Amino acid sequence: MGKFFCIYKGREYDDAHRTTEHIVPFAVGGSDDLVTRDVCKIANDIAGSKWDAPLINHQMIELARWSRKIASKDGHVPDLHFEGPMTGRDDDAPSRGYMTLGADGTNEVHSYPALDWDWENNSVNIRCDAEDYDAVMQTVRERLAKKGLTMPDDATLNATRRSVIYQPTIHAPRKWDLHGMHPAFVKMALGIAHKVFGHRWSKGATADLFRRYLWSSPRERAALEMKGSIWPGTFLGDRANRPRLKDLIAVTDDHHEFLIFSPGPRKLAFAGVLFGEYDAILDLGDDTCGFAPQVGEVFVIDTRTRDVRRRSFSDHIAALHTPWITGWIPPRVA
């Protein structure tokens, strides 16, 4: 039985453990035409659950997927779910609720049931939607039973069995994981550099650094000397001008674009942009693997068709309408 080198684990395995890994997660618009077979099953599973999942479920990426109807491998397109304090009920009662915007264009608004127990006056006030009434009543009985009580015959049960929500407003808090995209971008850089150079690069020192980053805890990652920057901090050049990487790559919001190139003598870099907005640039080390300055390769994925176009870096630069900044990579991943 043959062996292969797993680019995520950094060690050899028997061919029986070889799997196909999407370098760019399929759920965010990746393609079956941009994969690697040099990943073991254990690392593939970890990549999906630990590195790709925070990107796939990131609030901004989820919105991009929903608006473009980008499905995961099993055909699922995410719904948008908003939860928090809600106003707009016909009784003006304060409540919490949630709103779901379906990928199929449907939407649902629900207010959570509210129970007010007035033990002194032997009264229970219930506010709920009609379809929740039976379940709420069952909850009331179960709570009483846990206290060794039953609903008294003379108890006052004030139940609003239907609430009309005229103009629902959900005050949904935003949750931001500023580093949520970092592991996926590091993984994509590792996979695409391997796609271009093979084991010459993926068995080297910088690839080892990338692997240490992926398998480390967030606290340990902060101590690693990785050079580069990942959204939302991906700016280039001096602080006076500070152009965004995405503005220089000039990719549309229906495409992903990834570059492996030499920005200067003895320098190799990765740059990537998802949906024309969420970007990263990472230092791939001093071994240019034969690339002269301003030489490289570019991969473009059309998220609508999942077609992959591969072209030279020089052709890509020639098509840009803005000057390319060379020789600069942020000092540390931020």
LUMDOKOL-701765 format. One line per 2 residues: for each residue x, z, y of N, C-alpha, C. Coordinates in steps of 0.2 Angstrom, whole numbers, plus 5000, padded with zeros to 4 digits. Each point is the difference from the previous one (the first is absolute). Layout:
<rs>
X:Z:Y:X:Z:Y:X:Z:Y | ... $
</rs>
This chain:
<rs>
5004:5000:4994:4996:5000:5006:5004:5000:5006 | 4999:4996:5005:5003:4999:5006:4999:5006:5005 $
5004:5000:5005:4999:5006:5005:5000:4997:5007 | 4997:5003:5005:5000:4998:5007:5001:5006:5004 $
5002:4999:5006:5001:5005:5005:4994:5001:5005 | 4997:5006:5000:4994:5001:5004:5003:5001:5007 $
4997:4996:5005:5003:5001:5007:4997:5006:5003 | 4995:5003:4998:4997:5006:5003:5003:5006:4997 $
5002:5000:4994:5003:5006:4997:5008:5000:5000 | 5002:4994:5000:5008:4999:5001:5003:5001:4993 $
4997:4999:4995:5003:5001:4993:4997:4994:4995 | 5003:5000:4994:4998:4995:4996:4995:5002:4995 $
4995:4996:4998:4995:5001:4995:4999:4995:4995 | 4998:5001:4994:4998:4995:4995:4995:4995:5003 $
5000:4994:4998:4995:4995:5003:4993:5002:4998 | 4999:5004:4995:4993:5002:4999:4997:5004:5006 $
5004:5003:5004:4998:5004:5006:4999:4995:5006 | 5001:4994:5000:5000:4996:5006:4993:4998:5002 $
4998:5000:5006:4993:4999:5002:5001:4995:5006 | 4994:4998:5002:5000:4995:5006:4997:5005:5006 $
5004:5000:5006:4999:5004:5005:4999:4995:5006 | 4994:5001:5004:4999:4997:5006:5004:5003:5006 $
5005:4996:5002:5005:5003:5006:4996:5002:5006 | 4995:4996:5002:4995:5002:5005:4994:5002:4996 $
4997:5006:5002:4994:5002:4996:4994:4995:5000 | 4998:4998:4994:4994:4995:5000:4994:5002:5004 $
4999:5007:5001:4994:5002:5003:5000:4999:5008 | 5006:4999:5002:5001:4999:5008:5001:4992:5001 $
4999:4996:4995:5001:4993:5001:5006:4997:4997 | 5003:5004:4995:5006:4997:4996:4998:4995:4996 $
5005:4997:4996:4999:4994:4997:5003:5000:4993 | 4997:4997:4995:5003:4999:4993:5006:4996:5000 $
5001:4996:5006:5006:4996:5000:5006:5004:5004 | 4999:5006:5001:5006:5004:5003:5000:5006:4996 $
5003:5000:4994:5001:5006:4995:5007:5000:4998 | 5001:5006:4996:5006:5000:4997:4999:5003:4993 $
5004:4998:4995:4999:5002:4993:5005:5005:4999 | 5004:5002:5005:5006:5005:4998:4998:5007:5002 $
4994:5002:4998:4997:5007:5001:4998:5003:4994 | 5001:5006:4998:4998:5003:4994:4993:5003:5001 $
4996:5001:4995:4993:5002:5001:4999:5007:5003 | 5005:5005:4999:4999:5006:5004:5001:4999:5007 $
5005:4997:5002:5001:4998:5007:4994:4996:5003 | 4998:4996:4997:4994:4996:5002:4994:5004:5001 $
4999:5005:4996:4994:5004:5001:5001:5005:5006 | 5006:5002:5001:5002:5005:5005:4999:4996:5007 $
5003:4993:5000:5000:4996:5006:4992:5000:5002 | 4996:4999:4996:4993:4999:5002:4997:5006:5002 $
5001:5006:4997:4997:5006:5002:5003:5004:5006 | 5007:4999:5000:5003:5004:5005:5003:4996:5006 $
5002:4994:4999:5003:4996:5006:4995:4996:5003 | 4996:4996:4996:4995:4995:5002:4994:5003:5003 $
4997:5005:4996:4994:5003:5002:4999:5003:5007 | 5005:5003:5003:5000:5002:5007:4999:4995:5005 $
5003:4994:4998:5000:4994:5004:4993:4997:4999 | 4997:4999:4994:4994:4997:4999:4994:5004:5003 $
5001:5007:5000:4995:5004:5002:5001:5002:5008 | 5005:4998:5003:5001:5001:5007:4994:4998:5004 $
4998:5004:5005:4994:4998:5004:5000:4993:5003 | 5006:4998:5002:5001:4994:5004:5000:4994:4994 $
5003:5001:4995:5000:4995:4995:4993:4999:4996 | 4997:5006:4999:4993:4999:4997:4996:4996:5005 $
5000:5001:5006:4996:4996:5005:5002:4993:5000 | 5006:4998:4999:5002:4993:5000:4998:4997:4993 $
5000:5004:4995:4997:4997:4993:4993:4999:5001 | 4996:5005:5003:4993:5000:5000:4998:4994:5004 $
5003:4999:5006:4998:4994:5004:5002:4993:4998 | 5005:5000:4995:5001:4994:4997:4998:4999:4993 $
4996:5005:4998:4998:5000:4993:5005:4999:4994 | 5006:5003:5001:5005:5000:4995:4999:5005:4995 $
4999:4997:4994:4999:5004:4994:5006:5002:4996 | 4999:5006:4997:5006:5002:4995:4999:4996:4994 $
5005:5001:4995:5000:4996:4994:4994:5000:4996 | 4996:5006:5000:4994:5000:4997:4994:4998:5004 $
5001:4997:5005:4995:4997:5004:4996:5004:5006 | 5003:5006:5000:4997:5005:5005:5002:4999:5007 $
4996:4999:5005:5001:5000:5007:4998:5007:5003 | 5004:5003:5003:4998:5007:5002:4995:5000:5006 $
4995:5005:4999:4995:5002:5005:5004:5004:5005 | 4997:5000:5006:5003:5004:5006:4995:5007:5000 $
5003:5005:5000:4997:5007:4999:5001:5004:5006 | 4995:5002:5004:5002:5005:5006:4996:5006:4999 $
5003:5006:5001:4996:5006:4999:5002:5005:5005 | 4995:5004:5002:5001:5005:5006:4993:5002:5003 $
5001:5004:5005:4994:5002:5004:4996:4994:5002 | 4993:5000:4999:4996:4994:5002:4994:5002:5005 $
4999:4995:5004:4994:5001:5005:4996:4994:4999 | 4994:5000:5003:4995:4995:5000:4994:5001:4995 $
4999:5006:4997:4995:5002:4996:4993:5001:5005 | 4995:4999:4997:4994:5000:5003:4998:5008:5002 $
5003:5004:4997:4999:5007:5001:5005:5003:5005 | 5005:4996:5001:5006:5003:5005:5004:5005:4997 $
4998:5002:4993:5004:5005:4997:5007:4998:4999 | 5005:5005:5001:5007:4998:4999:5001:4999:4992 $
5004:4996:4998:5001:4999:4993:5006:4996:4999 | 5002:5000:4994:5006:4996:4997:4997:4994:4996 $
5004:4995:5000:4998:4994:4996:5005:4995:4999 | 4998:4995:4997:5005:4995:4999:4997:4993:5000 $
5004:4995:5002:4998:4993:5000:5004:4996:4996 | 4997:4995:4996:5004:4996:4996:4999:4993:5002 $
5005:4996:5002:4999:4993:5001:5003:4996:4994 | 4995:4997:4997:5002:4996:4993:5004:4994:5001 $
5004:4998:4996:5003:4994:5000:4995:4994:5000 | 4994:5001:4997:4995:4995:5000:4996:4999:5006 $
5002:5004:5005:4996:5000:5006:4994:5005:5001 | 4999:5004:4995:4995:5005:5000:5003:5006:5003 $
4996:5005:5003:5002:5006:5002:4995:5005:4999 | 5003:5006:4999:4995:5006:4998:5002:5006:5005 $
4995:5004:5002:5002:5006:5004:4996:5005:4997 | 5003:5006:4999:4997:5006:4997:5002:5006:5003 $
4996:5005:5001:5001:5006:5003:5001:5005:4994 | 5005:5004:5000:5000:5005:4995:4995:5005:5000 $
4997:5003:4995:4995:5005:5000:5003:5006:5003 | 4996:5004:5004:5001:5006:5003:4996:5005:4998 $
5002:5006:4998:4996:5006:4998:5002:5006:5005 | 4994:5002:5002:5001:5007:5004:4996:5005:4997 $
5003:5005:4998:4997:5006:4996:4999:5005:5005 | 4994:5002:5000:4997:5006:5004:4998:5005:4995 $
5004:5004:4998:4998:5005:4995:4996:5005:5002 | 5001:5002:5007:4996:5005:5003:4992:4999:5000 $
4999:4993:5002:4993:4998:5000:4998:4996:4994 | 5004:5000:4995:4998:4997:4993:4998:4993:5002 $
5005:4996:5003:4999:4994:5002:5006:4995:4998 | 4998:4994:4998:5006:4995:4999:4998:4994:5004 $
5004:4998:5004:4999:4994:5004:5005:4994:4997 | 4997:4995:4999:5003:4994:4996:5000:4994:5005 $
5005:4997:5001:5000:4993:5003:5004:4995:4996 | 4996:4995:4998:5004:4995:4995:4996:4994:5000 $
5003:4995:4998:4997:4993:4999:4995:5001:4994 | 4995:4995:5000:4995:5001:4994:5003:4999:4993 $
5005:4996:5000:5003:4999:4993:5004:5005:4998 | 5002:5005:5004:5004:5006:4998:4996:5006:4999 $
4993:5000:5001:4996:5006:5000:5000:5003:4994 | 4999:4997:4994:5000:5003:4993:5007:5003:4999 $
5005:4997:5001:5007:5002:4999:5001:5007:5004 | 4998:5000:5006:5001:5005:5005:4996:5006:4997 $
4993:4999:4998:4996:5005:4997:5004:5003:4994 | 5003:4996:4996:5003:5003:4994:5006:5004:5002 $
5003:4998:5005:5006:5004:5003:4997:5007:5002 | 4995:5000:5003:4997:5006:5003:4999:5005:4994 $
4996:4997:4995:4999:5004:4994:5006:5003:4996 | 5005:4996:5000:5006:5002:4997:5004:5005:5003 $
5000:5000:5007:5003:5005:5004:4996:5006:4999 | 4994:5000:5000:4996:5006:4999:5001:5003:4994 $
5000:4996:4994:5002:5002:4994:5006:5004:4999 | 5005:4997:5003:5007:5004:5000:5000:5007:5003 $
4995:5001:5005:4999:5006:5003:4995:5004:4996 | 4998:4998:4994:4995:5003:4996:4993:5000:5004 $
4999:4995:5004:4993:5000:5003:4996:4994:4999 | 4994:5000:5001:4996:4994:5000:4996:4999:5006 $
4998:4994:5001:4996:4998:5007:4994:5005:5000 | 4999:5004:5005:4994:5004:5000:4994:4996:5001 $
4994:5002:4998:4994:4996:5001:4998:5000:5007 | 5002:5005:5004:4998:5000:5007:5005:4997:5004 $
5006:4997:4997:5005:4998:5005:4998:4994:5004 | 5002:5000:5006:4999:4994:5004:5005:4994:4999 $
4998:4995:4998:5004:4994:4999:4999:4995:5005 | 5004:4999:5005:5000:4995:5005:5004:4994:4998 $
4997:4995:4997:5004:4994:4998:4999:4994:5004 | 5005:4997:5003:4999:4994:5003:5002:4995:4995 $
4995:4996:4997:5001:4996:4995:5002:4993:5002 | 5000:4999:5006:5002:4993:5002:5003:5001:5007 $
5006:4997:5002:5002:5000:5006:5002:4993:5002 | 4997:4998:5006:5002:4993:5002:5006:5000:5005 $
5004:4996:4999:5007:4999:5004:4999:4994:5004 | 4998:5001:5006:4999:4994:5004:5006:4997:5002 $
5005:5003:5003:5006:4997:5003:5006:5005:4997 | 5002:4999:4994:5005:5004:4997:5007:5000:5003 $
5003:5005:5001:5006:5000:5003:5004:5005:4996 | 5005:4998:4996:5005:5004:4996:5006:5002:5004 $
5001:5006:5001:5007:5002:5004:5005:5001:4994 | 5003:4995:4998:5004:5000:4994:5007:5001:5002 $
5004:5005:4998:5007:5001:5002:5004:4995:4997 | 5005:4998:5003:5005:4995:4997:5006:5004:4997 $
5002:4998:4994:5005:5003:4997:5006:4995:5000 | 5006:5002:5002:5005:4996:5001:5006:5003:4996 $
5003:4996:4995:5006:5001:4996:5005:4995:5003 | 5004:5003:5005:5005:4996:5003:5005:4997:4995 $
5001:5003:4995:5005:4997:4995:4997:4997:4994 | 4993:4999:5000:4997:4998:4994:5002:4993:4998 $
5002:4996:5004:5002:4993:4998:5007:5000:4998 | 5004:5005:5001:5007:5000:4999:5002:4998:4993 $
4998:5004:4995:5002:4998:4993:4998:4993:4998 | 4994:4998:5002:4999:4993:4998:5004:4995:5003 $
5002:5000:5006:5005:4996:5003:5007:5000:4997 | 5002:5006:4998:5006:5000:4997:5000:4997:4993 $
4995:5001:4997:4999:4997:4993:5000:4992:5001 | 4996:4998:5005:5000:4993:5001:5006:4997:5002 $
5004:5003:5004:5007:4998:5002:5004:4999:4993 | 5000:5006:4996:5004:5000:4994:4998:4994:4995 $
4994:4999:5000:4997:4994:4995:5002:4993:5003 | 4999:4999:5006:5001:4994:5003:5008:4998:5000 $
5004:5005:5002:5007:4999:5000:5002:4998:4993 | 4998:5004:4995:5001:4998:4993:4998:4993:4998 $
4994:4998:5003:4997:4993:4999:5005:4995:5002 | 5004:5001:5006:5004:4996:5003:5007:5000:4997 $
5003:5006:4999:5007:5000:4998:5001:5002:4992 | 4994:5003:4997:5001:5002:4993:5004:5007:5000 $
5003:5001:4994:5004:5006:4999:5006:5001:5004 | 5003:4995:5004:5005:5000:5004:4999:5006:5005 $
4994:4999:5003:4998:5005:5005:4996:5006:4997 | 4996:4999:4995:4996:5006:4998:5004:5005:4996 $
5006:4998:4998:5004:5005:4996:5005:5004:5005 | 4999:4998:5007:5005:5002:5005:4999:5007:5003 $
5004:5002:5005:4999:5007:5003:4994:5000:5004 | 4998:4995:5004:4994:5000:5004:4994:5001:4996 $
5000:4996:4994:4994:5000:4996:4999:5007:4997 | 5006:5004:4998:5000:5007:4998:4997:5004:5005 $
5002:4999:5006:4997:5004:5006:4992:4999:5000 | 4998:4994:5000:4993:4999:5000:4996:5003:4994 $
5003:5000:4994:4997:5004:4994:5000:5007:5001 | 5006:5003:5003:4999:5007:5002:4995:5002:5005 $
4999:4996:5004:4994:5001:5005:4994:5000:4997 | 4998:4995:4995:4994:4999:4997:4999:5006:4995 $
5005:5003:4997:4999:5005:4995:5000:5007:5003 | 5002:5000:5007:5001:5007:5003:4993:5003:5003 $
5000:5006:5001:4995:5003:5004:5000:4998:5007 | 4995:5001:5004:5000:4999:5007:5006:5004:5004 $
5001:5006:4998:5005:5004:5003:5007:4997:4998 | 5001:4998:4994:5006:4997:4998:5002:4993:5004 $
4994:4996:5001:5001:4994:5003:5003:5001:5007 | 4998:5005:5003:5002:5001:5007:5007:5000:5001 $
5004:5002:4995:5007:5002:5000:5004:4993:4998 | 4996:4995:4997:5004:4994:4998:5002:4996:5006 $
5005:4997:5000:5003:4996:5006:4998:4992:4999 | 4993:4999:5000:4998:4993:5000:4999:4998:5007 $
5002:4994:5001:5000:4997:5006:4994:4995:5001 | 4996:5000:5005:4995:4996:5001:4994:5004:5003 $
4994:4996:5000:4994:5003:5004:4994:4997:4996 | 4995:5004:5000:4994:4998:4997:4994:5002:5004 $
4995:4996:5000:4994:5001:5004:4998:5007:5000 | 4998:5003:5006:4998:4997:5006:5006:5000:5005 $
5006:5001:4998:5006:5000:5004:5005:4994:5000 | 4997:4994:4998:5005:4995:4999:5001:4995:5006 $
5005:5003:5004:5002:4996:5006:5007:4998:5000 | 5001:4994:5003:5007:4998:5000:5003:4999:5007 $
5007:5000:5000:5003:4999:5006:5001:5006:5004 | 5002:4999:5006:5001:5006:5005:4994:5003:5002 $
5000:5006:5002:4994:5004:5002:4996:4997:5006 | 5004:4996:5004:4997:4997:5006:4995:4995:4998 $
5001:4996:4995:4996:4994:4999:4996:5002:4994 | 5003:5002:4994:4996:5003:4994:4995:4995:4998 $
5001:4994:4998:4995:4995:4997:4999:5003:4993 | 4994:4999:4997:4998:5001:4994:5002:4995:4995 $
5002:5002:4994:5002:4996:4995:4995:4995:4998 | 4993:5002:5000:4995:4995:4998:4999:4995:5005 $
5002:5001:5007:5000:4995:5005:5005:4995:4999 | 5006:5001:4997:5005:4996:4999:4999:4996:4993 $
4997:5003:4996:4998:4996:4993:4995:4995:5002 | 4995:5002:5004:4994:4995:5002:4996:4998:4994 $
4998:5005:4996:4996:4998:4994:4993:5002:5002 | 4995:4996:4997:4993:5002:5002:4997:5006:4996 $
4994:5002:5002:4998:5006:4997:4997:4999:4993 | 5000:4994:4997:4997:4998:4994:5006:4999:4995 $
5006:5002:5002:5006:4998:4996:5005:5007:5000 | 5003:5000:4995:5006:5005:4999:5006:4996:5000 $
5006:5002:5003:5006:4997:5001:5006:5005:4998 | 5004:4997:4996:5006:5004:4998:5007:4996:5001 $
5005:5003:5003:5006:4996:5001:5006:5004:4997 | 5004:4997:4997:5007:5002:4998:5005:4996:5004 $
5004:5003:5004:5004:4996:5004:5006:5004:5002 | 5005:4996:5003:5006:5004:5003:5000:4999:5007 $
4999:5006:5003:5000:5000:5008:5006:5000:5003 | 5006:5000:4996:5006:5000:5003:5006:5001:4995 $
5006:5000:5002:5005:5000:4995:5000:5006:4996 | 5000:4999:4993:5000:5006:4995:4994:5004:5001 $
4994:4997:5001:4994:5004:5001:4995:4996:4996 | 4996:5004:4997:4994:4997:4996:4994:5004:5002 $
4994:4997:5001:4994:5004:5002:4994:4997:4997 | 4995:5004:5000:4993:4999:4997:4995:5001:5006 $
4996:4995:5001:4995:5001:5005:4993:4998:4997 | 4995:5004:5001:4993:4998:4998:4995:5002:5004 $
4994:4996:5000:4994:5001:5004:4994:4999:4996 | 4996:5005:5000:4993:4999:4996:4995:4999:5005 $
4996:4995:4999:4994:4998:5004:5002:4999:5008 | 5006:4998:5001:5002:4998:5006:5001:5006:5005 $
5000:5006:4997:5000:5006:5004:5005:5006:4998 | 4999:5001:4993:5004:5006:4998:5006:4998:4997 $
5006:5002:5003:5006:4997:4999:5006:5005:4998 | 5005:4997:4998:5006:5005:4998:5006:4995:5000 $
5006:5003:5002:5006:4997:4999:5005:5005:4997 | 5004:4998:4995:5004:5005:4996:5007:4997:4999 $
5005:5004:5001:5007:4998:4999:5001:4999:4992 | 5002:4994:4998:5002:4999:4993:5007:5001:4998 $
5004:5002:5005:5007:5001:4998:5005:4995:5003 | 5006:5001:4998:5006:4996:5003:5001:4994:4996 $
4998:5000:4993:5001:4994:4996:4995:4995:5001 | 5002:4994:5004:4995:4995:5001:4998:4996:4994 $
5003:5001:4995:4999:4996:4994:5000:4992:5001 | 5005:4999:5004:5001:4993:5002:4997:4997:5005 $
4995:5004:5004:4997:4997:5006:5004:5001:5006 | 5001:4994:5003:5003:5000:5007:4995:5003:5005 $
5003:5002:5006:4995:5002:5005:4995:4995:5002 | 4994:5002:5001:4994:4996:5001:4998:4996:4994 $
5002:5001:4994:4998:4997:4994:4996:5005:4996 | 4995:4998:4997:4995:5004:4996:4994:4996:4997 $
4996:5004:4997:4994:4997:4997:4994:5004:5003 | 4994:4996:5000:4994:5003:5002:4994:4998:4995 $
4996:5006:4999:4994:4999:4996:4994:5001:5004 | 4995:4996:5000:4994:5000:5004:4994:5000:4995 $
4996:5005:5000:4994:5001:4995:4994:4999:5005 | 4996:4995:4998:4993:4999:5003:4995:5005:4996 $
4998:5005:5004:4995:5005:4996:4994:4997:4998 | 4998:4994:5003:4993:4997:4998:5001:4997:4994 $
5005:4996:4998:5001:4996:4994:5005:5003:4995 | 5004:5005:5003:5005:5003:4996:5006:4995:4998 $
5000:4995:5004:5006:4995:4999:5006:5003:5003 | 5006:4998:4997:5006:5003:5003:5004:4994:5002 $
5003:5000:5006:5004:4994:5002:5007:5003:5002 | 5005:4997:4997:5007:5002:5001:5004:4995:5004 $
5004:5002:5005:5003:4995:5004:5007:5004:5002 | 5004:4996:5003:5007:5003:5002:4999:5003:5007 $
5004:5005:5001:5000:5004:5006:5001:4995:5006 | 5005:4995:4999:5001:4996:5006:4994:4996:5002 $
4996:4998:4995:4994:4996:5002:4995:5005:5003 | 5000:5006:4998:4995:5005:5003:5002:5001:5007 $
5007:5001:5002:5002:5001:5007:4998:4994:5004 | 5001:4994:4997:4999:4994:5004:4993:5000:5002 $
4995:5003:4996:4993:4999:5002:4998:5006:5005 | 5004:5005:5001:4998:5005:5005:5000:4998:5007 $
4996:5003:5004:5000:4998:5007:5003:5006:5004 | 5003:5005:4997:5003:5005:5004:5007:5001:4997 $
5005:5002:5004:5007:5001:4998:5000:5005:4994 | 5005:4999:4995:5001:5005:4995:5005:5005:5002 $
4999:5006:5000:5005:5005:5001:5005:5001:4994 | 5006:5000:5001:5004:5000:4994:5005:5006:5000 $
5002:5002:4995:5005:5005:4999:4998:5007:5002 | 4993:5002:4999:4998:5006:5002:4995:5003:4995 $
5001:5006:4997:4996:5003:4996:4999:5007:5002 | 4994:5003:5000:5000:5007:5002:5004:5005:4996 $
5003:5005:5003:5005:5004:4997:4997:5004:4994 | 4993:5002:5000:4998:5003:4994:4992:4998:4999 $
4998:5001:4994:4993:4999:4999:4996:5005:5004 | 4995:4997:5004:4996:5004:5004:4993:4998:5000 $
</rs>
